[in-house]
Amino acid sequence: MKLLLVCIDGLRLDMALPEVLQHDPGFAQPDHPADPRFVRGVGEGQPVPEHPAPALDHTLPTDRAPHDLAPTLARLVAGDERSEGTIIPMWMTPPTDSAPGWTTILTGATHEQCNVWWNEFVGHDLARHPDILSRVFFANPSARTLAAATWDAFVSPYGPGPIIQQRVDQQRTGQHKLFGPDLGAGIDRADEQVSSWAAWHLLHEGPDAAVVYFEGVDHAGHSSGAESTQYQQAIGHVDELTRHLVKAVAERHEQLGEQWLVAVTTDHGHKPEGGHGEDEVEVRRSFLAAHHIGGALPESLRRTAPIRSHEVTGLLLSAIGAHSGHMDSADVGVLRDIEPIGPTRKAGFEW
């Protein structure tokens, strides 16, 4: 089975698919507490607050009906008579910033293991925690992989990260293809470039595993807040770009009989006024949506209990049957003189 993983940054599920929350109590409250360093108020000279998760509000911010904002995501989750879909609750572990979020999702490593705490990737240990595409390649050296992303931290060798390993040898042979757009015309146009490039390669080349990242929803959340019209429009725009990708792999299934697993997830939500990084329920709430085009879902995705972000890579690899060899050498590559403990959140370290 082949894999398409769509990464939508900053998506609030209660706005994209509010009806899902009504039917699954796993989306109500986080399944694990936040580190005290990353709760609301810390770092601002305030004591650590004690606060319960707010009650869920199932009403839409506008008069739109369910499915209107994200019809592609809704269809993936619902499935049909030929293709099965599901959605699994997922709770992010603060700090709920993009770098730690996407790193844990795409590598299967916790914040402590990969030492990624902020978007600057200071002191990261990504070399010892390969991404999901690299692990597909390690499982089968003939596998072809692809990544396209608006944020340079995913694929650019000159930006922070990158989360997706370069694997230059495979790039030279065409087995591993990376794409980053021109940001000069704005985030929305860059997302469109990502979708267009990825959809073409998915349709005509059919890689064994692909990761595609969109930034537009997160950009709108920061610029206008999660309760804004701009944020809703961004959800609809990225959902349509996602449809182009799904259409490409669906054509591969219809015409060539290929089996495709389409997965969609996000790294965090947004506050009503915009922003993220701490432990608010609407910020920590995430999901893993999965859809097997043309068949039943693999057993590893038939679960209802909430998962954590570092479990996504393992679940998806198991679902597509990618099992890499085990290296029984516990001391190989272990850095012993530095213990990664993460930031202190002390104001004296801020410049």
C-alpha positions in Angstrom: 0.0 0.0 0.0 1.2 3.5 -0.8 0.9 6.5 1.5 -0.1 10.1 1.1 0.2 12.2 4.3 -1.3 15.7 4.2 -0.1 18.1 6.9 -2.4 21.1 7.4 -0.8 23.5 9.9 -2.9 25.2 12.6 -6.3 23.5 11.7 -9.0 23.6 14.4 -11.1 20.5 14.0 -14.0 22.0 15.9 -14.4 24.5 13.0 -13.5 22.2 10.1 -15.6 19.2 11.2 -17.6 20.3 14.3 -20.0 17.3 14.0 -17.1 14.9 14.7 -16.6 16.3 18.2 -20.3 15.7 19.0 -19.9 11.9 18.4 -16.5 11.2 19.9 -15.8 12.0 23.5 -12.1 11.4 22.9 -12.0 15.0 21.5 -13.4 16.6 24.7 -10.3 16.9 26.9 -6.6 16.1 26.7 -5.6 12.6 27.6 -2.4 13.7 29.3 -1.4 16.8 31.3 0.9 19.5 30.0 4.4 20.2 31.3 4.1 23.1 33.8 6.5 25.1 31.7 4.1 25.3 28.9 0.7 26.1 30.5 -1.1 29.4 30.2 0.6 32.3 32.0 4.0 30.8 32.5 6.8 33.0 31.3 4.7 36.1 31.9 5.4 36.5 35.6 2.2 34.7 36.6 1.8 31.6 38.8 1.0 28.3 37.1 -2.9 28.4 36.9 -5.2 25.5 37.6 -7.8 25.4 35.0 -10.2 22.7 33.7 -10.7 22.2 30.0 -13.5 24.4 28.8 -16.8 22.8 27.8 -17.0 22.0 24.1 -18.9 24.4 21.9 -20.4 22.5 19.0 -21.8 25.6 17.2 -20.2 26.9 14.1 -18.8 30.4 14.1 -21.0 31.3 11.1 -24.3 30.1 9.6 -22.4 27.5 7.6 -23.6 23.9 7.8 -21.3 21.0 8.8 -19.0 19.9 5.9 -19.2 23.3 4.3 -15.7 24.4 5.5 -13.9 21.1 4.7 -15.9 18.8 2.4 -12.8 16.9 1.3 -11.8 16.1 4.9 -15.4 15.2 5.7 -15.6 12.8 2.8 -12.3 11.2 3.7 -13.5 10.6 7.3 -16.9 9.3 6.3 -15.7 6.9 3.6 -18.2 5.2 1.2 -19.3 1.7 0.1 -15.9 1.1 -1.5 -13.4 3.0 0.6 -13.3 3.1 4.4 -12.4 6.2 6.4 -11.9 7.1 10.1 -10.7 9.8 12.4 -8.8 9.2 15.6 -8.5 11.8 18.4 -5.0 13.1 19.0 -3.7 15.4 21.7 -0.5 17.4 21.2 2.0 17.7 24.0 2.9 21.3 24.7 4.8 23.3 23.6 2.2 23.4 20.8 4.5 25.2 18.3 4.9 23.9 14.7 8.5 22.7 14.9 8.0 20.3 17.9 4.6 19.3 16.7 5.5 18.3 13.2 8.8 16.8 14.3 7.1 14.4 16.7 4.4 13.6 14.1 6.8 12.9 11.3 9.6 11.1 13.2 7.9 9.2 16.0 10.2 10.9 18.5 9.1 12.9 21.6 10.3 16.5 22.2 12.9 15.1 24.6 14.2 12.6 22.2 14.6 14.9 19.1 15.3 18.0 21.3 13.0 20.2 19.2 11.2 22.7 21.4 10.9 25.9 19.3 10.7 26.8 15.6 14.4 27.6 15.6 15.3 23.9 16.0 18.2 24.9 18.3 20.3 21.8 19.1 18.0 19.4 17.4 18.9 15.7 17.1 17.0 14.9 13.9 19.9 13.0 12.5 19.2 10.1 14.9 15.4 10.3 14.4 14.7 9.9 10.7 11.4 11.0 9.2 8.6 8.8 8.0 9.7 8.9 4.3 13.3 7.9 5.2 12.0 5.0 7.2 10.0 3.8 4.2 13.2 4.0 2.2 15.1 2.1 4.9 12.4 -0.6 4.9 12.7 -0.9 1.1 15.7 0.8 -0.6 13.8 0.7 -3.9 11.0 2.8 -2.6 10.3 6.2 -4.1 9.4 9.2 -1.8 8.3 12.7 -2.2 7.8 15.8 0.0 6.4 19.2 -0.9 6.0 21.9 1.7 5.3 25.7 2.0 7.4 25.9 5.2 11.1 25.7 4.5 11.7 23.8 7.8 10.3 20.7 6.1 12.4 20.4 3.0 15.0 23.2 2.6 18.6 22.4 3.5 19.1 26.1 4.1 16.3 26.7 6.6 15.7 25.4 10.1 15.6 21.6 10.3 14.9 20.2 7.8 12.5 17.7 9.3 12.5 15.6 6.1 16.0 14.3 5.5 17.6 15.3 2.3 18.9 11.9 1.2 20.9 13.5 -1.6 22.0 10.2 -3.2 18.3 9.3 -3.7 17.6 12.8 -5.0 20.2 12.3 -7.7 18.7 9.1 -8.8 15.1 10.5 -8.7 14.0 8.2 -5.9 13.5 11.1 -3.5 12.0 14.4 -4.6 11.6 17.6 -2.6 9.8 20.8 -3.4 9.6 24.2 -1.8 7.6 27.0 -3.5 8.3 30.7 -4.2 6.9 32.7 -1.3 7.0 36.0 -3.1 3.3 36.0 -4.0 2.1 35.1 -0.5 1.3 32.0 1.5 -1.9 31.1 -0.4 -0.2 31.1 -3.8 2.7 29.2 -2.3 0.3 26.5 -1.0 -1.2 26.3 -4.5 2.2 25.7 -6.0 2.8 22.9 -3.5 -0.5 21.3 -4.3 0.0 21.6 -8.1 3.6 20.2 -8.0 2.6 17.4 -5.7 -0.6 16.4 -7.5 1.3 16.2 -10.8 4.0 13.9 -9.4 1.5 11.8 -7.5 -0.6 11.3 -10.6 2.2 10.6 -13.1 4.8 9.0 -11.0 3.0 7.4 -8.0 5.7 7.5 -5.3 5.5 4.9 -2.6 5.1 7.5 0.2 4.5 11.3 0.1 4.3 14.1 2.6 2.6 17.4 1.6 2.4 20.4 3.9 0.1 23.5 3.7 0.7 26.6 5.8 -2.3 28.8 4.7 -4.6 28.0 7.6 -1.9 28.7 10.2 -1.1 32.0 8.5 -4.7 33.1 8.6 -4.9 32.1 12.3 -2.0 34.2 13.2 -3.1 37.1 11.0 -6.8 37.3 11.8 -7.6 34.8 14.6 -9.4 31.5 14.6 -12.9 33.1 14.7 -12.3 35.2 11.6 -13.8 34.9 8.2 -10.2 34.8 6.8 -9.5 31.7 8.9 -12.6 29.9 7.6 -11.8 30.8 4.1 -8.3 29.5 4.5 -9.7 26.1 5.7 -11.8 25.9 2.6 -8.9 26.9 0.4 -6.5 24.3 1.8 -9.3 21.6 1.8 -9.7 22.2 -1.9 -6.0 21.9 -2.5 -6.1 18.6 -0.5 -8.9 17.4 -2.9 -6.5 17.8 -5.8 -4.0 15.5 -4.1 -6.7 12.9 -3.3 -8.0 13.0 -6.8 -4.5 12.3 -8.1 -4.1 9.1 -6.0 -7.7 8.1 -6.6 -7.0 8.1 -10.4 -4.0 5.9 -9.7 -6.3 3.5 -7.9 -9.0 3.6 -10.6 -6.7 3.2 -13.6 -3.8 1.1 -12.2 -5.3 -0.7 -9.2 -2.8 0.8 -6.7 -3.8 0.8 -3.1 -3.5 4.2 -1.4 -3.8 5.2 2.2 -4.6 8.9 2.5 -3.9 10.4 6.0 -4.5 14.0 7.2 -3.4 15.6 10.4 -2.5 18.9 12.1 0.1 20.0 14.6 -2.1 22.4 16.7 -5.1 24.6 16.6 -5.5 28.3 17.3 -6.8 30.6 20.0 -9.9 32.7 19.1 -7.7 35.7 18.8 -5.0 33.7 17.0 -1.7 32.2 18.3 -0.7 28.9 20.0 2.1 27.3 21.9 0.6 26.5 25.2 -2.0 24.1 26.6 -5.5 25.5 25.7 -7.9 22.7 24.6 -8.6 24.2 21.3 -4.8 24.5 20.7 -3.9 21.0 21.8 -6.7 19.2 20.0 -5.6 17.4 16.9 -6.5 14.3 14.9 -5.4 11.6 12.5 -7.9 11.1 9.7 -7.3 8.1 7.4 -8.9 6.8 4.3 -8.1 3.7 2.3 -9.0 4.3 -1.3 -10.7 1.2 -2.6 -10.7 -0.9 0.5 -10.9 -1.5 4.3 -8.6 0.3 6.7 -5.6 -1.6 8.1 -6.0 -3.1 11.5 -3.5 -0.6 13.1 -5.9 2.3 12.3 -9.0 0.6 13.7 -8.8 2.2 17.1 -10.9 4.8 19.0 -8.7 5.6 22.0 -6.8 8.9 21.6 -3.2 8.8 20.4 -0.3 11.2 20.8 1.7 12.8 18.1 4.7 10.6 18.3 2.6 7.6 17.6 1.5 8.7 14.1 4.6 7.6 12.3 4.5 4.1 13.7 0.8 3.7 13.0 1.1 4.7 9.4 4.2 2.6 8.8 2.5 -0.4 10.2 -0.6 0.4 8.1 1.4 0.3 4.8 3.5 -2.6 5.8 6.8 -0.8 6.1 8.9 -2.6 8.7 12.6 -1.6 8.9 15.3 -3.9 10.3 16.2 -3.7 14.0 19.7 -2.6 14.9 20.7 -4.3 18.2 23.5 -1.8 19.1 22.2 0.3 21.9 25.5 2.3 22.2 25.8 3.2 18.6 25.3 6.9 17.9 24.3 7.8 21.5 25.4 11.3 22.7 26.2 10.9 26.3 27.7 14.2 27.4 24.6 16.4 26.9 21.2 15.7 28.4 18.5 17.5 26.4 16.1 19.0 29.0 14.4 21.7 26.9 14.0 25.4 27.7 13.7 26.8 31.2 11.1 29.5 30.3 13.1 31.9 32.5 12.8 35.5 31.4 16.5 36.1 31.8 17.2 34.0 28.7 15.0 36.0 26.5 16.7 38.7 24.3 
